[in-house]
Amino acid sequence: MARNIQSLERAAAMLRLLAGGERRLGLSDIASSLGLAKGTAHGILRTLQQEGFVEQDDASGRYQLGAELLRLGTTYLDVHELRARALVWTDDLARSSGESVHLGVLHQQGVLIVHHVFRPDDSRQVLEIGAMQPLHCTALGKVLSAYDPVAHSEALESDRKSFTDRTVCDLDEFEQILDITRARGYAADVEETWEGVASIAAPIHDRRRMPVGAVGITGAVERLCRDDEKDALRPELIAAVRDCARAVSRDLGAGRF
């Protein structure tokens, strides 16, 4: 019978530990939790860090899961499964909101639309499955950039060009928007990509709580925003988008969050 490789077992246990509980852990916490000497734990962490599976916070010295592991996790989830799990919920979102619904995933330096539900009216519409959207100004792109470290890196490296006079291209302003997105759990785009058009999006997570996509609605500014304030999105639409994202996440095994 083949023997297990102890160092790999310890590395796997370390990744599981970092994936649950607190977001960041110190060396002493990791070593004591796994019953390892600090030197042994540090050696494994250093190797995982070199491979991109673990990252160390410069300020606190604590460790967290790295972008490379999140990239592998996203690849593991088949896009077809994500789309299949979202079919019913996105149909419901289109009916309840009266707007078109898009499901997007990170692809290269943009958002790939993998599912599109038409606005439930008789207007002429074009199917957008396979279309690409920018990361820095669309609601779907901001959500992915806020929650997925890989998407964040891609957004920083991409050409953040201006589409309208409201597009945010400055790096510091963009980072502030991502902070706001994480704090409130959704992203907005009010005429940043297309004039007269607004969108709302929320993140979708899998069973390991990793971001695997985003779902959102798109429509005319006058329908998505409140009458009394142009930039203020209608709270019932925000709630509907977030509920849809949570429902898809639950179907993917994310549980309550």
N, C-alpha and C positions, 0 to 999 in steps of 0.2 A: 504493500500500500504506500502510495506517495505521501511524503511528509509535507505538512504545510510550512511555508516559509515565514518564520517568526516576524521578520522585519515588515513583511507585507501585511501580516495580520495586525501588527501594531499601527501601521500607517492607516489601514482601513478603519480601525477602532478610533483613531484620532480624527479622521474625517467625519465619522458618525457623531462624535462628541461635538465637533464644531458645527455640525448641521442642526443640532438640537440645543435647546436651552438658550443661554445668553448668546448674543450676536458675536461678541468677542471674548476670548479667554486668554489669561496670562499663562506663562510657561509653568509656574508652580501649580496652577489649577489643573492644567492638562496632565502634568506628570502625576499629581496625587490622584486624580480621577481614574487614571489608567494603571496606577501602581508601578510607575516607571521612575527610574532615576532621572534627575533633571538633565544630565548630560545626554542620556539616551533619547529622551523626549526632544531635546534641542536638536540633536542630529537628524532625527526624522523630520522635524518641522523645517529645518534648513533645506533638506532635500525636496520636500513638498513645495516649499517656497520657490526654489530654483525652477521647478517644473510648472509653476503657476497655479498649483492646486490650493495653495495657502498664501495669504497675504498678511503682512505685519503692519499694524498702524504705527506710523512714525512717532506720534505724540505719546501714546500710552504703552507701546511695545507689545500690545495684545495681538492675538492672532484671530483670523477669520477665514472663511472659505474664499478661494481665489477665483478670478475670472475664467481661468481655463477649465476649472471644474464645472462652472455654470455653463460654459460653452458646450461641454460634453453632455451636460444634463439636458440642454435644449435640443441637441442633436438626437438624444435618446428618444425624446417624445416625438413620435411621427406626426407630421403636420396633418395627415389625413385623420388621425385619431382626434387631434384638437378640433378639426373642422366637424367631425362626426359628433363629438360631444357638444358642440356649440349650436348645432342645427336648430333644435327646438327652441333654445333660449334666445337665439338671435331673431328667429321668427316672431317670438313673443315680444321682443324689444321693439321690433319694427311696428307691430300692431299697436302696442301701448304708447309709443312715442309719436307715431305717424311719420317717422323719418327713415331714411336709408341707414343700414347698419353695415359696418365693415369689421372684419376680423383680420388682424395683421400680425406678422412675425418678423423678426429681424432677418434681413438678408443683405449681406455685404454692408454697404453704408446707407441703407434705407429700410423702409418698411414694405414688405411684400404682402399684398392683399390676397388672402387665401380663401376668403368667403365674403360674399356681398349679397345682402338682402335688399331688394328694391323698396323704395318708399311706397306704402300701400295706397296709391291713388292711380289715376289714369294718365299721369304725365309720362312723357317720353323719357326713358332712362337708358343708360349704357352700362352694360355689365363690366365691372372693373376688376374681376378676378385676374390676378397676374400683374396688375399695375403696381408701380412703385411709388411710394410717398417719401418725402424727406424726413429725417429724424428730428431736426432742430425746430421745426415750426408747426408740424401737424400734431393734433392731440394724440394720435396713436404713437407717433415718433417720440413725443415728450414722455409718454408713459414708459415706453421701452427704455429710453435713455435714463429715466429716473430710477427704475427698478433693476435693470440688467446691466451689470458692470461692463459687459462686452459691448452692448449697444451704446453705453455712455462713451466708451473709448472711440467707437466708430463715429459717433456724433462729433466728438472733439476733433477728429482727424478729417472729417468730411468738409466739403466746401459749403459753408453755411451762407449761401447766397440769399439775397433779398428777393421776395416775390411780390410784396406790397410794401407800402410805407409803414406798416405795422410789424413787419417781420423782425424778430430779434436775432441779430447776428453776433453781437458782442458776447464774448466768452463769459465774463463775469455776470452779465444779465441772464444769460442762458443758465448758468449754474444756480442762480437765485430762483429761476422758474422751476428747475428740477427740485430744489428744496421745498418749494411750495407744493409741488405735485406730490411729493412723498408725504408731506404733512397732512394734506387733505384727502389723499387717496384717489385722485383723478386729475386729468389734464384737460386744458381747454385751448381752443384755437378760434379766436374771433377775428376774422379777416386777416390773418397772418400769412395764409397760403393762397387763398382766393378771395377777392373782394366780394362782399355780400354774403359770404358763406362762413358758418361757424360749425364747430364740432366739439364733442365731449368724448373722452375715452378713459377707460380704467384697466388695470392690469389683471392678467389671468395667471394663476400659479398652479403648479402640479403638486403631486403628493409629497414632494420634498420641499415644498414652499418656494420652489424656484420659479422665477418669471419665465413664462413660455410664450406669451403673446399678449395682445391687447384687443379689446373690443370697444367700438364706439359708434356714435351716431353723427350724421352730417346733414345739415340743412340750412335754409336761409336764416340770416341773422335775426330777422323779425319773428321767426318762429321759435328759435332756440333761446333767444335773449328776452329778458323782461321788458315790458313796454316802458317802464319808468327809467330804465338805465340800460344803455346799449351793450355795455360790456358785462352786465350781470346776467349770467345764465339762469334759466328757469330751474329752481331747486328740484321740482318733480322729475325733470329730465335727467339731472345729475344722479338722483336716487335710482332711477330706472336703469341707467347705464351701470352703476356700481352693483346693483342687485344682479344684473345679468352676468357681470364678471365673476361675482361670488358664486353664482349658480354653476357656471361652467367650471370654475376652480374646484368646487365640491365634487362635481362629476369626474374630475381628474384625480380625486383623492386628497385634495388639499385640506379637507375638513373645515372647521370654522376658523375665521380670522378676521 
